[in-house]
């Protein structure tokens, strides 16, 4: 099992190269930082198996690539869903369409403020369509921990959304 000091020595030095790689794929520094944070989190949870994998940098880059592509795919899917469900629906008034679009943007802004693991789990479940067991496998968590994180994240989004709604 990889200990914390070994993790710091072998994996943390990859940060600069991974961020550069993620920025090239995403064209967004903030998203790149989030992705690399998630890569490190996943690597930490996988640390028991990392000694068996002799090419940790290759694994790190592969994980970065997949998370970036998932983020891009999720962003594209969200835009398509917004267009289909809100803007293209001609039966809705323009005011209502705009209100719904604003609410979706508010929810996405709230999700972006959640702890990294909760953000990732929400996106994996509701944007990428992963099942709880798949999320558990990817993040190195148990299905119960995934359910708990999803529940806490949803509760927090709901609290912040309605608190914000009251102050409008």
N, C-alpha and C positions, 0 to 999 in steps of 0.2 A: 504494500500500500504506500502510495506517495504521501509523504508528510508535508506539512505546511511550508517548511523551509525549502524542501526540494521543489515544491510547486512554485515558490517564489523565484528560485534560481533558474528553473528550466522553462517555465511558461510565461511568467510576467515579462521577461525581456522580448517576447514576440509582439508585445502590444503595439509598438510603433509601426512595424511592418503590416500587422493585421489591420490597424486603423487606416493606413494608407491604402491598402487593398480594398477595404470596405468603402472608403470614400470614392475610389475609382468606380466602383459598381453602383453606388447610390447617389453620388453627386450631392451628398448632404453630410456635413460633419457631425451634426447632432445624431442623426440616424446611425452613422458609422460608429460613434461612441456607444450608443445603445446596443448595437449588434455585438461589438467586441466585449462589452460588459456581460452580455448573455453567453457569449462563447466561453469566457472565463468561468462563469457560473456553471455552465454545463461541464466544462473540463474538471472543475473542482468536484462536482458530484460524481464524475467518472474516475476520479483519481485512483480508485482501487484497481482499475483495469489499465491505467495509463502505462504502467511499467511493462505490460505485455505488448503494448504498441511501441515499436521501436522508432516510429517516425512521428513524433508529437507535432512538429511544425506542419507537416503535411495534413494531419488530422485537423489542426487548428484552422488552416486555410480552407479546407474542405467544409468545415462547419461554418466558417464565415461566409463562404460563397452561398451555401444553402440558406442560411438565415437572411442574407441580403436578397436572394432571389425570392424567398418567401415574403419578405417585406415588400418588395416591388410588386409581386403578384397580388398580395393583399391590398396594396394601395390601388392598383388597377381595378381589382374586383370591387373595392369600395366605391370608386368613382363610377363604375358601370352600374352598380346597385343604386347609387344615388340618382343617376340619370334615368334608370328604368323606373324606379319606384316613386320618385318625387317630381323630377322635371318633365319627363315624357308623359306622365299621367295627366292628360289634358282635362280630365274631369275635376281636378283640383284647381281652386282659384290660385292665381299667382301669389297672393299674400300667404295662403296656406302652404304653398310649395316653398316659399322663402323661409317661412317659420320652421318647417320641417328640416330644411337644409341647415338652418342655424342651430337647431337642436342636435342634429347629427354632429355638427362641428363642435358643439359644446361637449358632447359625450366623448368624442375623440380627444379633445383637449384634456378632459378629466382623466381619461385612461392614460394619457401620456405622463400624467403626474403621479401615477401609482408606482409602488415599488417595482423594480425591474422584473422580478419573477412573476408578479401578478400581471403585469402588462403582457409579458410573453405568453403566459398561460391563457389569458383572455383571447389574444390574437390567434394562438394555435387552435383553440377550441372554436371560436366564433367566426374567425376570418378564414383560416386555413382548413378548418373542418376536421381536425384531428380528434380522435376519440381519447377519452381520459387515460386509458391504458397506454396509448401511444405517447401521450404527453409525459406520462410517468416514465416511460422508457427513455425518452429523449432527454429529459431533465434529470434523470437519476433519482426521481422521487417515487413515493408510493402512490397508488391511485387515491388513497384516502387523503394524502397531503395535497394532491392536485385538486381534489374536490373542495378541500378546505380553503385553499388559496383562491380558487374560482369563486367560491361563496363570499369570501371576504372582499374580493375585488368587486364583485357585482354589488354587494352591499355598499361599499365605499362610493362607487360610481353613482348609485341611486341617491345616497345621502348628499353628495356634492352637487348633483344635478338639481335636486329639488331645493337645496339651500340656495343655489344660484338663481333658480327660477323664482323664489320668493323675493329676492333682492332686485329683480328687474324693474 
